Amino acid sequence: LLLFQNIDQDTVEGVKIRIQKEISDYFPRIIPTKFEITGDPDSNTLRIYLKYKILNSNNDDELLINIEQ
């Protein structure tokens, strides 16, 4: 489980891969245009930024999530 792991580069990459797969599997109409995950090992936090478009529409939006443990 990624929830209880310390934040390091491997954790950040694992979260990024997992989110990309979940978006592809469960939200196929979502097309990411910018996707960044940054981790801060000192405070054990993640910052997830996703800018996306919705397929076959003129809608686009962005999402910012900060996770602190």
Buried (B, 14 or more C-beta within 10 A) or exposed (E): EEEEEEBEEEBBEBBBEEBEEEBEEEEEEBEBEEBEBEBEEEEBBBBBBBBBBEEEEEEEEEEEEEBEE
